[in-house]
Amino acid sequence: MDSEIFDKAQAILTNRRMKAVSENESRIREVNERIPQIREINEVLFNTGKELISIISNGRGQDISEKIEQLKQYNLGAQAMSRKMLAESGYPEDYLDMHYTCTKCSDTGYNGSRFCDCFKTLCGKLAAEQLNQSSQLKLSSFDSFSLTYYSGENYTAMKNILEYTRQYAATFSLDSKSILMFGQTGLGKTHLSLAIANSVLQKGYSVIYDSAINILRSIEKEHFSYEHSSEMIDLVMNTDLLILDDIGTEYESNFYNATVYNIINTRLNCGKPTIISTNLDFDGIARRYDKRVMSRIVSMYACLEFKGKDVRLQKRTNNE
């Protein structure tokens, strides 16, 4: 794992813990002022805690289990009374509990002796963000996508695609369907896929977006390096949403073709959504890649055909 990513993730978790402690202290002060009886109960709990430490420290060689159990039951009763008073005063029963972002590791990043899932997810998100900084693609928005360059049946088709992708982005979840965007160049495939990326990133999901050739080259470089690293392919497989732009423009090789199938198949099997854009039609995809690629896409992806005349060419013709 990249040391910079590791340090950033640790710093974020530290800030989460500090925030949780600060907010808990604020809630305690608030309740102590409004409900003096709870303050008294908290003082009793604090004192029994000190008493428990004293029993353990001074009870070497003695059977102290009965005393510990008595204190435990006493504390449970006091806590139950405190929760009841909170509820009667209009507070949630767990209002005075520590509210960590991750309940498994209490925002430490470790679940037992292993990294917590929250820490691994955070590192993946940070790594994806770092990777996207070198992407040649720039995020876009739905608002800047214009339907004025389409007419007739093409207008209707593209209006439906715009509405579908807007809804997809608005309701995105880890269970969202994968999408194939196909059609001639200059029809808005990259624009709408990056508008989805923009929206999904704002929801807090991890997204990797780049041209297929850049991603495949990075995977190839790591695969055939001396270290035989798998960091890039791991990121591609594990990110919440993967966007592969312009599939089919990469150099044709057995390694690239096998990697494309591996990415598509693995992410489908793991239930992770992928968005692919290509200038190839179904026949072109079938000729270019293993027939299993076409089979998986047709059966499992939402296939959106972009229609119309090259928007970029229209803009140049109109001197826009």
KETOR-173026 format. One line per 10 residues: for each residue x, y, z of C-alpha. Coordinates in steps of 0.5 Angstrom, whole numbers, plus 2048, in hexadecimal, padded with zeros to 3 digits. Layout:
BEGIN
X/Y/Z  ...
! end
This chain:
BEGIN
800/800/800  803/807/7FE  805/80A/805  802/811/803  7FB/80E/802  7FC/80A/808  7FE/810/80C  7F8/814/809  7F4/80F/80B  7F6/80F/812
7F6/816/813  7EE/816/811  7ED/810/816  7F0/814/81B  7EC/81A/81A  7E6/816/81A  7E8/814/821  7E9/81B/823  7E3/81D/821  7DF/817/824
7E2/819/82B  7E1/820/82A  7D9/81F/828  7D8/81A/82E  7DB/81F/833  7D7/825/830  7D1/820/831  7D3/81E/838  7D3/826/83A  7CC/827/837
7C9/821/83B  7CC/823/841  7CA/82A/841  7C3/828/83F  7C2/821/843  7C6/822/84A  7C4/81B/84C  7C7/818/846  7CE/81C/848  7CD/818/84F
7CD/812/84B  7D3/813/847  7D7/815/84D  7D5/80E/850  7D7/80A/84A  7DD/80E/84A  7DF/80C/851  7DD/805/850  7E2/805/84B  7E7/807/84F
7E5/802/854  7E5/7FD/84F  7ED/7FF/84D  7EE/7FF/855  7EB/7F8/856  7EF/7F5/850  7F6/7F8/852  7F5/7F6/85A  7F2/7EF/859  7F8/7EB/856
7F7/7E4/859  7F0/7E5/85B  7EA/7E3/858  7E7/7EA/856  7E2/7E7/851  7DC/7E8/855  7DE/7EF/857  7DF/7F1/84F  7D8/7EE/84D  7D5/7F2/853
7D8/7F8/850  7D6/7F6/849  7CF/7F5/84B  7CE/7FC/84F  7D1/7FF/849  7CC/7FC/844  7C6/7FE/848  7C9/805/849  7CA/806/841  7C3/803/840
7C0/808/845  7C4/80E/841  7C1/80B/83A  7BA/80B/83D  7BB/813/840  7BE/815/839  7B8/812/835  7B3/815/83A  7B6/81C/839  7B6/81B/831
7BD/819/830  7BF/812/82C  7C1/80D/831  7C8/80C/82E  7C9/814/82E  7CF/814/833  7D2/80E/82F  7D8/80F/82B  7D6/80F/824  7DC/80D/820
7DB/80D/818  7DD/806/818  7DA/801/81E  7DF/7FC/81C  7E6/7FF/81E  7E3/805/821  7E7/809/81C  7EE/806/81D  7EE/803/817  7F0/7FC/81A
7EB/7F6/81B  7EF/7F2/820  7F6/7F1/81D  7F3/7F2/816  7F2/7F9/812  7EA/7FA/813  7E6/7FA/80C  7E5/802/80D  7EC/803/80D  7ED/7FF/807
7E7/802/803  7EA/809/805  7F1/807/802  7ED/805/7FC  7EA/80C/7FB  7F0/810/7FC  7F4/80C/7F7  7EE/80C/7F2  7EE/814/7F3  7F6/814/7F2
7F5/810/7EC  7F0/815/7E9  7F4/81B/7EA  7F9/818/7E4  7F3/816/7E0  7F2/81A/7D9  7EB/81A/7DA  7E7/820/7DE  7E1/81F/7E2  7DB/822/7DF
7D3/824/7E1  7CD/822/7DE  7CB/829/7DE  7D0/82B/7D8  7CD/825/7D4  7C9/828/7CE  7C4/825/7CA  7C4/82A/7C5  7C9/827/7C1  7C4/821/7C0
7BD/821/7BC  7B8/81C/7BA  7B8/815/7BC  7BF/816/7BF  7BD/81C/7C3  7B8/817/7C6  7BD/812/7C7  7C2/816/7CA  7BD/81A/7CF  7BB/813/7D2
7C3/811/7D3  7C4/818/7D6  7BE/816/7DB  7C0/80F/7DC  7C7/811/7DE  7C5/817/7E2  7C0/812/7E6  7C6/80D/7E6  7CB/812/7EA  7C5/815/7EE
7C4/80E/7F1  7CA/80B/7F0  7CC/805/7F5  7D1/7FF/7F6  7CB/7FB/7F3  7CA/800/7EC  7CB/7FC/7E6  7D1/7FD/7E1  7D0/801/7DB  7D3/800/7D4
7D2/807/7D0  7D4/806/7C8  7D3/80A/7C2  7D7/80E/7BD  7DC/813/7C0  7DA/81A/7C2  7D3/818/7C5  7D4/819/7CC  7D6/813/7CF  7DC/815/7D3
7D8/81B/7D5  7D3/817/7D8  7D7/812/7DB  7DB/817/7DF  7D5/81B/7E1  7D3/815/7E4  7DA/814/7E7  7D9/81B/7EA  7D3/81A/7ED  7D5/813/7F0
7DB/816/7F3  7D7/81C/7F7  7D3/816/7FA  7DA/813/7FD  7DB/80D/7F9  7E2/80C/7F6  7E2/80C/7EE  7E8/80B/7E9  7E7/80E/7E3  7EC/80E/7DD
7ED/80C/7D6  7ED/805/7D5  7F4/805/7D2  7F7/809/7D8  7F4/804/7DD  7F6/7FE/7D9  7FD/801/7D8  7FE/802/7DF  7FC/7FB/7E1  800/7F8/7DB
806/7FC/7DE  805/7F9/7E5  804/7F2/7E3  80A/7F2/7DF  80F/7F6/7E4  814/7F3/7E8  810/7F3/7EE  80A/7F0/7EB  805/7F5/7EE  7FD/7F4/7EE
7FC/7FB/7F1  7F9/7FE/7EB  7F4/7F8/7EA  7F2/7F7/7F1  7F0/7FF/7F1  7EC/7FE/7EA  7E9/7F7/7ED  7E7/7FA/7F4  7E5/801/7F2  7DD/803/7F3
7DC/805/7EC  7E1/804/7E6  7E1/808/7E0  7E4/806/7DA  7E4/80B/7D4  7E5/809/7CD  7E6/802/7CD  7E8/7FF/7C7  7ED/804/7C5  7F3/801/7C9
7F8/7FD/7C5  7F6/7F6/7C4  7F9/7F0/7C8  7F8/7EA/7CB  7FA/7ED/7D2  7F5/7F3/7D1  7EF/7EF/7CF  7F0/7EA/7D5  7F0/7F0/7D9  7EA/7F3/7D7
7E6/7ED/7D8  7E9/7EC/7DF  7E7/7F3/7E1  7E0/7F2/7DE  7DF/7EB/7E0  7E2/7EC/7E7  7DE/7F2/7E9  7D8/7EF/7E7  7D9/7E9/7EB  7DA/7EE/7F1
7D4/7F2/7EF  7D8/7F8/7EE  7D6/7FD/7E9  7DA/7FF/7E3  7D8/804/7DD  7DC/803/7D6  7DC/807/7D0  7DE/805/7C9  7DD/807/7C2  7DC/800/7C0
7D5/7FD/7BF  7D3/7F6/7C1  7D6/7F3/7BB  7DD/7F7/7BC  7DD/7F5/7C4  7DC/7EE/7C2  7E2/7EE/7BD  7E6/7F1/7C1  7E6/7ED/7C8  7E4/7E6/7CA
7DD/7E5/7C9  7DC/7E4/7D0  7DD/7EB/7D1  7D8/7ED/7CC  7D3/7E7/7D0  7D4/7EA/7D7  7D3/7F2/7D4  7CD/7F0/7D0  7CA/7EC/7D6  7CC/7F0/7DC
7CD/7F7/7DA  7C8/7FD/7D8  7CA/7FE/7D1  7C9/805/7CF  7CA/807/7C7  7CC/80E/7C6  7C9/811/7C0  7CA/817/7BB  7CF/81C/7B8  7D6/81D/7BB
7D5/823/7C0  7DC/825/7C0  7DC/825/7B8  7D5/829/7B9  7D8/82E/7BE  7DE/82F/7B9  7DA/830/7B3  7D6/836/7B7  7DC/839/7BA  7DA/837/7C1
! end
